[in-house]
Amino acid sequence: MTTLHYRTADVDGFKVFYRQAGAANAPKLLLLHGFPTAGHMFRDLIPLLANQFNLVAPDLPGFGQSDMPPRSNFKYTFDNLADVIDR
């Protein structure tokens, strides 16, 4: 049975929600969703891969359960979204 953890990370003062499963010492696999979905789209895939990988499936800012900062405080560009995930 795979244990799925629901967590958040503070990135520049706003909440980024993510799902995590798998052993901490397993190879890492980052599951990034597309537009207009969220990390929830991996709900069936995560249990299948969690025995082999340490999985992280974040909700990008403005999607799913992550915060949606106003456009005056956050630029919704691919470069900026990549920077958030990098942090």
Secondary structure, 3 states (H helix, E strand, C coil): CCCEEEEEEEECCEEEEEEEECCCCCCEEECCCCCCCCHHHHCCHHHHHCCCCEEEEECCCCCCCCCCCCCCCCCCCHHHHHHHHHC
